[in-house]
């Protein structure tokens, strides 16, 4: 985040979300607004297109996932890279606490780092001071971490936590599940040198409270998170970062899940280690 910014991270955790409110009588039970239905012929074309893409993806994965005896990926089997195409490089095997670490000193490594850092910074851990401080010092350069310590504490104030339905320690009410997740959809390298990289991560964010008494149900939003990274020691570290809204796809014709279904999904489905 740039030094002059006054409210870091409030774009994701506070003011950046555009929420679609369900009927007040039942935050989860009301039917969501439905988009106009397409013609049957267009739907058929879409289904056929998806099936073809899935078959092609499976064939492509089977063709390119060739490894050497020591488990590394053979260079001649890696596909051509693009903004979102995988390189075949295996995910990192080391972690610093719960955060993946030891990313490659390459463009792909910078993209992997940015994706995983976005996931960490968009997690529920950011709403609790101890874990937030730990993430700050793990992911940012020392100078950036020292600069952002105070502003982050102000951003995640007791008033802000209460607005999200959390107590002063960042915990949800008994019987409720607080959801905060970032799910990267793609990355792109805007600039790269041996010492610095600028990587944008396009993602969908989930945030809200799942519970029978919640007035702030879990909603989704699409954003782009741009990281200025620096190679520091043996890994990529964040120097600054910014966020902007979108690009957001047209909402689908999906029925909103109940609070119990959201809580169960949050407990059963863990996150990923993202790598290119």
C-alpha positions in Angstrom: 0.0 0.0 0.0 1.3 3.4 -0.8 2.7 5.4 2.2 0.1 8.2 1.8 -2.9 6.0 2.0 -4.9 6.7 5.1 -7.1 3.5 5.4 -5.3 0.4 4.2 -7.4 -2.7 3.7 -10.7 -1.1 4.3 -11.4 -1.7 0.6 -11.8 -5.4 1.2 -12.9 -5.5 4.8 -14.9 -2.3 5.0 -16.0 0.1 2.3 -15.1 -1.9 -0.8 -18.0 -4.3 -0.8 -21.2 -3.7 -2.6 -23.8 -5.8 -0.8 -27.1 -7.0 -2.2 -29.5 -7.1 0.8 -31.9 -10.0 1.0 -35.4 -9.4 2.5 -35.1 -8.2 6.1 -37.5 -10.8 7.4 -35.2 -13.6 6.5 -31.6 -12.7 5.4 -31.0 -16.1 3.9 -34.4 -17.5 3.1 -35.5 -15.0 0.4 -35.0 -15.8 -3.2 -32.2 -13.7 -4.8 -32.8 -11.5 -7.8 -32.8 -13.6 -10.9 -31.3 -12.6 -14.2 -33.4 -12.9 -17.3 -33.3 -16.3 -18.8 -31.5 -16.8 -22.1 -33.0 -18.7 -25.0 -32.8 -22.5 -25.0 -30.5 -22.4 -28.0 -28.0 -20.1 -26.3 -28.1 -22.3 -23.2 -27.4 -25.4 -25.3 -24.4 -23.7 -27.0 -23.1 -22.6 -23.6 -23.3 -26.2 -22.1 -21.7 -27.7 -25.2 -18.9 -25.1 -25.0 -18.2 -25.9 -21.3 -18.1 -29.6 -21.9 -15.6 -29.1 -24.8 -13.4 -26.9 -22.6 -13.5 -29.5 -19.7 -12.5 -32.3 -22.1 -9.7 -30.2 -23.5 -8.5 -29.2 -20.0 -8.4 -32.8 -18.9 -6.5 -33.9 -22.0 -4.1 -31.0 -21.6 -3.4 -31.8 -18.0 -2.7 -35.5 -18.8 -0.4 -34.5 -21.6 1.7 -31.9 -19.6 2.0 -33.4 -16.2 5.2 -35.3 -16.8 7.8 -35.3 -14.1 11.4 -36.5 -13.7 12.5 -39.1 -11.2 13.2 -36.5 -8.5 9.6 -35.1 -8.8 10.5 -31.9 -10.7 8.7 -30.9 -13.8 10.5 -31.5 -17.1 11.1 -28.2 -18.9 10.2 -29.5 -22.3 6.7 -30.4 -21.0 5.7 -27.0 -19.7 3.1 -25.2 -21.8 3.4 -21.7 -23.2 2.7 -19.2 -20.5 0.0 -16.5 -20.6 -1.8 -14.4 -18.0 -3.6 -17.3 -16.5 -2.0 -20.5 -18.0 -0.2 -22.8 -15.5 3.5 -23.5 -16.1 3.5 -27.0 -14.6 5.8 -25.8 -11.7 4.8 -27.6 -8.5 3.5 -25.7 -5.5 6.0 -24.7 -2.8 6.5 -27.3 -0.1 7.6 -25.0 2.8 5.5 -22.8 5.0 6.2 -20.0 7.4 3.5 -20.7 10.0 0.4 -21.4 7.9 1.6 -19.3 5.0 3.3 -20.9 2.0 6.9 -19.6 1.6 10.0 -20.1 -0.5 8.5 -19.0 -3.8 10.7 -19.2 -6.9 12.8 -16.2 -7.9 11.0 -15.9 -11.2 7.9 -14.2 -12.7 5.9 -17.4 -11.9 7.1 -17.3 -8.3 6.1 -13.7 -7.9 2.6 -14.6 -9.2 2.3 -17.5 -6.8 3.5 -15.3 -3.9 1.0 -12.5 -4.8 -1.9 -15.0 -5.0 -1.1 -16.7 -1.7 -0.5 -13.3 0.0 -3.9 -12.1 -1.2 -5.5 -15.2 0.3 -3.8 -14.6 3.7 -4.6 -10.9 3.8 -8.3 -11.7 3.0 -8.7 -14.3 5.7 -10.4 -14.1 9.0 -7.0 -13.9 10.7 -6.8 -10.2 9.7 -9.7 -9.5 12.1 -7.7 -10.7 15.2 -4.8 -8.6 16.3 -2.2 -11.3 17.1 -2.7 -13.1 13.8 -2.9 -9.8 11.9 0.4 -8.7 13.4 2.0 -12.0 12.5 0.7 -11.8 8.9 2.0 -8.2 8.6 5.6 -9.2 9.5 5.5 -12.4 7.5 4.3 -11.0 4.2 5.7 -7.4 4.1 9.2 -6.0 4.1 10.4 -4.8 7.6 10.0 -1.2 6.6 6.5 -1.7 5.2 5.4 -3.7 8.2 6.6 -1.0 10.6 4.9 1.7 8.6 1.5 -0.1 8.4 1.3 -1.4 12.0 -0.6 1.7 13.3 -2.9 2.2 10.3 -3.9 -1.4 10.3 -4.8 -1.3 14.0 -6.9 1.8 13.3 -8.6 0.2 10.3 -9.6 -2.9 12.3 -10.9 -0.9 15.2 -13.5 -2.1 17.8 -16.1 -0.1 16.0 -15.3 -1.7 12.6 -15.3 -5.2 14.2 -18.7 -4.5 15.8 -20.0 -3.4 12.4 -19.0 -6.8 11.0 -20.8 -8.6 13.9 -17.5 -9.4 15.8 -16.5 -8.7 19.4 -13.4 -6.6 20.3 -11.2 -9.7 19.9 -12.5 -10.4 16.4 -14.6 -13.4 17.4 -18.1 -14.1 16.0 -21.2 -14.7 18.3 -21.8 -18.2 19.6 -23.5 -20.3 16.9 -22.5 -18.0 14.1 -19.6 -18.4 11.5 -17.7 -15.4 10.3 -16.6 -15.8 6.7 -13.8 -13.9 5.0 -12.0 -15.4 2.0 -10.2 -14.4 -1.1 -10.3 -16.8 -4.1 -7.9 -15.8 -6.9 -9.2 -16.3 -10.4 -6.0 -15.2 -12.2 -2.8 -13.2 -12.1 -0.8 -11.0 -14.4 2.7 -9.6 -14.2 2.7 -5.8 -14.9 6.5 -5.5 -14.5 9.4 -7.7 -13.4 13.1 -7.4 -12.7 15.4 -9.6 -10.6 14.7 -7.4 -7.5 11.1 -6.1 -8.0 7.8 -7.3 -9.4 4.4 -5.8 -9.8 1.6 -8.4 -9.9 -2.1 -8.0 -10.1 -4.4 -10.7 -8.7 -8.0 -10.8 -9.9 -10.2 -12.5 -7.3 -13.6 -13.0 -5.8 -14.0 -12.1 -2.2 -16.5 -13.6 0.3 -17.4 -11.8 3.5 -20.2 -11.8 6.0 -21.7 -13.6 9.0 -23.5 -16.9 8.6 -25.9 -17.4 11.4 -29.6 -17.6 12.1 -29.6 -14.1 13.7 -27.2 -12.5 11.2 -28.3 -9.3 9.5 -25.1 -9.2 7.4 -25.2 -12.4 5.3 -22.2 -13.7 3.3 -21.9 -11.9 0.0 -19.4 -12.0 -2.9 -17.5 -9.2 -4.7 -15.0 -9.1 -7.5 -11.8 -7.1 -7.2 -8.3 -6.7 -8.4 -5.4 -6.6 -5.9 -2.1 -5.2 -7.1 1.1 -6.0 -5.2 4.5 -4.3 -5.5 6.9 -7.1 -4.5 10.5 -7.0 -3.6 12.9 -10.0 -3.5 14.2 -9.9 0.0 16.6 -12.6 1.3 15.1 -15.8 -0.1 11.5 -14.9 -0.8 9.1 -12.2 -2.2 7.9 -9.6 0.2 5.2 -6.9 -0.2 6.4 -3.3 -0.4 2.9 -1.8 -1.0 -0.5 -2.8 -2.4 -3.7 -1.3 -3.8 -7.1 -2.6 -4.7 -9.8 -1.7 -7.2 -13.3 -3.0 -7.9 -13.9 -5.5 -10.7 -13.9 -6.7 -13.3 -17.1 -8.4 -12.2 -19.0 -11.0 -14.4 -22.7 -10.9 -14.8 -24.3 -12.6 -11.7 -25.6 -16.1 -12.4 -29.0 -17.6 -11.8 -28.0 -19.3 -8.6 -30.2 -19.8 -5.5 -28.7 -18.3 -2.4 -27.6 -20.9 0.2 -28.9 -20.9 3.7 -26.8 -19.8 6.7 -26.4 -23.4 7.7 -25.1 -24.4 4.3 -22.6 -21.6 4.2 -21.3 -22.4 7.7 -21.0 -26.1 6.8 -19.1 -25.2 3.5 -16.8 -22.9 5.4 -15.9 -25.7 7.8 -15.6 -28.5 5.2 -13.8 -26.8 2.4 -10.3 -25.7 3.0 -8.2 -23.3 0.9 -5.5 -23.9 -1.7 -1.8 -23.2 -2.1 -1.7 -21.3 -5.4 1.2 -21.8 -7.7 2.0 -21.2 -11.4 
